[in-house]
Amino acid sequence: PPSPLATHLITVLGAWSVSIVTLQTLLLQQYRDLKLWKIFEFAILLTDLGIVYAVYEADPVMAVSVSKWEKAEWTNNGIFGMVIAIRTAFLLGIGGVGKLN
């Protein structure tokens, strides 16, 4: 079983995720203000980058040993990589992303 600290951190991360999903589905669907969206997405991007850094800090060798990743690492790191790329594209306006109608 995970340690009490690990359990606490997983619970906190889960609560944070529920909060972000709620804000994305309720707040951002109500307002079409591009500036609001960019501020919100930038804040989430910083958090995503912080989580990736935390994974690296926990085990630097494994974090960069892509050939040794198991399915769980590919899933987690793949999702973070994709959302970081999408958020960055949105903030930079690449490919028409980040332009509200």
C-alpha positions as CSV (number, residue, x, y, z in Angstrom):
1,P,0.0,0.0,0.0
2,P,1.1,3.6,-0.6
3,S,2.6,5.5,2.3
4,P,0.5,8.1,4.1
5,L,2.4,10.9,2.3
6,A,1.8,9.3,-1.1
7,T,-1.9,8.8,-0.3
8,H,-2.2,12.5,0.7
9,L,-0.4,13.7,-2.4
10,I,-2.6,11.5,-4.7
11,T,-5.7,12.8,-2.9
12,V,-4.6,16.4,-3.3
13,L,-3.8,15.9,-7.0
14,G,-7.2,14.3,-7.5
15,A,-9.0,17.2,-5.8
16,W,-7.0,19.7,-7.9
17,S,-8.0,17.8,-11.1
18,V,-11.7,17.8,-10.2
19,S,-11.4,21.6,-9.6
20,I,-9.7,22.2,-13.0
21,V,-12.3,20.1,-14.9
22,T,-15.1,21.9,-13.1
23,L,-13.6,25.3,-14.0
24,Q,-13.0,24.2,-17.6
25,T,-16.5,22.9,-18.1
26,L,-18.5,25.5,-16.2
27,L,-16.5,28.8,-16.3
28,L,-14.9,28.6,-19.7
29,Q,-18.1,27.5,-21.4
30,Q,-19.9,30.6,-20.1
31,Y,-17.4,33.2,-21.3
32,R,-16.0,33.6,-24.8
33,D,-13.3,36.1,-23.7
34,L,-10.0,35.0,-25.2
35,K,-8.0,36.9,-22.6
36,L,-9.7,34.9,-19.8
37,W,-9.1,31.6,-21.6
38,K,-5.4,32.4,-22.1
39,I,-4.9,33.4,-18.5
40,F,-6.6,30.2,-17.3
41,E,-4.7,28.0,-19.8
42,F,-1.4,29.6,-18.9
43,A,-2.0,28.9,-15.2
44,I,-2.8,25.2,-16.0
45,L,0.2,25.0,-18.2
46,L,2.4,26.1,-15.3
47,T,0.9,23.4,-13.2
48,D,1.4,20.8,-15.9
49,L,5.0,21.7,-16.2
50,G,5.4,21.6,-12.4
51,I,4.0,18.1,-12.4
52,V,6.4,17.0,-15.1
53,Y,9.2,18.5,-13.1
54,A,8.1,16.7,-10.0
55,V,8.1,13.4,-11.8
56,Y,11.7,14.2,-13.0
57,E,12.7,15.2,-9.4
58,A,11.3,11.9,-8.0
59,D,13.4,9.7,-10.4
60,P,15.5,11.6,-12.9
61,V,17.0,8.5,-14.4
62,M,13.7,6.9,-15.1
63,A,12.1,10.1,-16.2
64,V,14.5,10.4,-19.1
65,S,14.9,6.6,-19.8
66,V,12.1,6.5,-22.3
67,S,13.0,3.0,-23.5
68,K,12.3,1.7,-19.9
69,W,8.9,3.3,-19.5
70,E,6.1,0.9,-18.9
71,K,2.5,1.3,-20.1
72,A,1.6,3.6,-17.1
73,E,4.5,5.9,-17.8
74,W,3.6,6.1,-21.5
75,T,0.0,6.9,-20.6
76,N,0.8,9.6,-18.0
77,N,3.7,11.2,-19.8
78,G,1.9,11.0,-23.1
79,I,-1.2,12.7,-21.8
80,F,1.0,15.5,-20.2
81,G,3.0,15.9,-23.3
82,M,-0.1,16.2,-25.5
83,V,-1.9,18.7,-23.2
84,I,1.3,20.8,-22.8
85,A,1.6,20.9,-26.6
86,I,-2.0,21.8,-27.1
87,R,-2.0,24.5,-24.3
88,T,1.2,26.0,-25.8
89,A,-0.3,26.0,-29.3
90,F,-3.4,27.7,-27.9
91,L,-1.3,30.4,-26.1
92,L,0.8,31.0,-29.2
93,G,-2.1,30.9,-31.6
94,I,-0.4,28.2,-33.7
95,G,-2.5,26.6,-36.4
96,G,-5.5,28.7,-35.7
97,V,-5.7,27.3,-32.2
98,G,-6.6,29.9,-29.6
99,K,-8.9,31.9,-31.8
100,L,-12.5,32.1,-30.6
101,N,-15.3,32.6,-33.1
